[in-house]
Amino acid sequence: MKCRFESTMSAPKAFYITTPIYYVNDVPHIGHAYTTLACDVLARFKRLDGFDVKFLTGTDEHGQKVEKAAALAGVTPQQFTDRVSKNFFDLRETMNFSTDDFIRTTEPRHAAACQALWKRMEEKGHIYLGSYAGWYAVRDEAFYDEDELTAGPNGKKIAPTGAECEWVEEPSYFFRLSAWAEPLLEFYAAHPDFIAPASRRNEVVSFVKGGLRDLSISRTTFDWGVPVPGDEDHIMYVWLDALTNYITAVGYPDTENEQYKRYWPADLHVIGKDILRFHTVYWPAFLLAAGLPTPKRVFAHGWWTIEGQKMSKSLGNAVAPDHLVTTYGLDASRYFLLREVPFGNDGDFSHASIVHRTNGDLANDLGNLVQRVLSMIAKNCGGVVPTPGAFSDADKALLATAHGMLDRVRAEFDVLAFHKGLEAIWGLCGDANRYVDEQAPWTLRKTDPARMATVLYVLAEAIRHIGILVQPVMPEASIKILDQLALGPEARGFGALGPEGALAAGTALPAPSGVFPRYVEPEAAS
Ligand code: MSP
């Protein structure tokens, strides 16, 4: 089993992965942490698999929504965005995200990229000046057609997303999106993996088949945004500004710089299902119009509800990442979010389900396995990796499952089926637990110590594989596991998986300690 870097024997392959950039009108909640978590897990996985990764996240700081939130808070938009952007930046610490870059759309590097992209589209004849009269939802920062709206209370017009719309009438630059329906359909056909999951792809294809209208891409009635080059009465539509972040971060407009050449086009934009159209219709159309390469894949995940209810400000039920981590622990939270619900589907977060996962999968299945095996080695093998004898069929079967695990997990993670990848690893945990019970090393201690040593060695090897493979999802617990196997940093990459990296008999191991505490209800604990 080889990691990708080793198998190609050339420079590591680049992998550029991005999260959406978050609106700074609100504090982060579990939904925001979820998108970045999925990217973090993939970024970590790819690094361990030998890729040269760039992992980008950041904040979307312009637009009417942010301007309004700042006014409500009684501060300037810049003061407001400085404050709220930091909350998102701090998620890196709270959730242990391994981001390589954090972009803020108020940075000068970003204005330069937006204006360069605009000019390029304009020069190629894709932008014209007109005037917009229609409906706009500030909450979504999106335009809607009359026939998409329903009547709300007090004669208000409501978008399909539930957002309130207002009538907007102002001079505006337009992007000739109407001309892009056919080219986009050809593009989707030529790149069947561009939109995932497949259900989302079908949704987008049928939307585009319905025809596209030109898109208003500038506003004049407020000024919190990037000025349109050559016409400073206008600021750019916040979605054009926001989407551009993905190329700003690799140095655009300097397309000759190392980062751009290395990382663009991005390998993967991970987004929520609510912002699919922006990423799969507008974004590729802008890039194609500018003659720039398009990202390779956009994956839209589902939404979380909390205890069966939509997360909302009015219900006050949003779960803050801080709360999640202090209540359940960092790794348990990370594991739960990716194991509980297939990525792409909607899911429900409940206290009962995270406790069930924490105590079942983590404390019982994995935690007990590690604890049992390492304590037996400490007590019965003088605290060193035991020396194995010849392997029985049962030993070989468990080792073969461990050795084949990277290929299985990689295949699942490559299509963002995190739950299936984790299920496969936990299948190995289950096999190892059954093997302990069947082999009963505690009995062998008296009857056949040499066989006991072999059994404990095989189990330590299974644990080594599990410890290495869970690193992307559980960065803290995996350190505890791998430390207890006395593995150095060079022995933790995916290149160390398989028989080549096998534990060396006789290696001294540190005293074992628990890896996953059980979750105990506070009232039961006191
Ligand atoms: N600023 C835009 C994105 C611009 S990207 C060029 C935006 N920001 S957001 O802060 O509103 O949302 C960011 C992400 O959080 C989206 O992918 C969205 O799907 C995700 N989530 C927000 N609430 C969520 C849940 N309740 N559940 C899961 N994800 C959710 O849109």
Boltz pocket constraint, residues with backbone or C-beta under 6 A from the ligand:
constraints:
  - pocket:
      binder: B
      contacts: [[A, 19], [A, 20], [A, 21], [A, 22], [A, 23], [A, 30], [A, 31], [A, 32], [A, 34], [A, 35], [A, 60], [A, 239], [A, 242], [A, 243], [A, 244], [A, 245], [A, 270], [A, 271], [A, 272], [A, 273], [A, 274], [A, 275], [A, 301], [A, 302], [A, 303], [A, 304], [A, 305], [A, 311]]
      max_distance: 6.0
